Amino acid sequence: MPLTRHVERHFTSGETVRDIVIGMSDGLTVPFALAAGLSGAVESTSIVITAGLAEIAAGSIAMGLGGYLAARSDAEHYASERRREADYARRRALYLAHATDSGSCGRSETSAPIGTP
């Protein structure tokens, strides 16, 4: 068995790559579809190019805003759950301290809240 230290390096940018792949697939599909549809409907090439560029700009804004809002709501949910768990731990510690002080140790059927041992 070798005595050298084993170091593993893992890829840590999975979420970034996922966002790029999803953004590129959505961001390229719609402008190409728009350009294809317009190229059959209008004669002017400049209208097709202008519409395609406008769609790329609008799609970029929409995807960026969607990603921002998703990350923000995820962070807010995490903070809310963390506060809820901290509050539960605080209330549980107070309950156990009170039960220990009164001598019941929280084992009474009538005094123990639901979910306590």
C-alpha positions, 0 to 999 in steps of 0.5 A, spaced: 500 500 500 502 506 498 504 511 503 503 517 499 497 522 500 491 521 496 488 527 493 482 527 489 479 533 485 472 534 483 469 538 478 465 543 482 462 548 477 456 543 475 450 548 476 454 553 472 455 548 466 448 546 467 445 553 466 450 554 460 447 548 457 440 550 458 441 557 456 445 555 450 439 550 448 434 555 449 437 561 447 439 558 440 433 554 438 428 560 438 432 565 434 433 560 429 426 558 429 424 565 428 429 567 423 426 561 419 419 563 420 421 570 418 425 568 412 419 565 408 414 570 410 418 577 408 423 579 403 428 583 406 434 580 409 435 586 414 428 584 417 430 577 419 437 579 422 434 585 426 428 580 429 433 575 430 438 579 434 432 582 438 430 575 440 437 574 442 437 580 447 430 579 449 431 571 451 438 573 454 434 578 459 429 573 460 433 567 462 438 571 466 432 574 470 429 567 471 436 564 473 436 570 478 429 569 481 430 562 481 437 562 485 434 568 490 427 564 491 432 558 493 436 562 498 430 565 501 427 558 502 433 555 505 434 561 510 426 560 512 428 552 513 434 554 517 430 559 522 424 554 523 429 548 525 433 553 529 426 555 532 424 548 533 431 546 537 431 552 541 423 550 543 425 543 544 431 545 549 427 549 553 422 544 553 427 539 556 430 543 561 423 545 564 421 537 564 428 536 567 427 541 572 420 539 574 422 532 575 418 529 569 424 528 564 418 529 559 416 522 559 409 523 561 403 521 556 400 528 558 405 533 558 410 531 552 408 534 545 407 530 539 414 527 537 418 527 543 421 521 546 
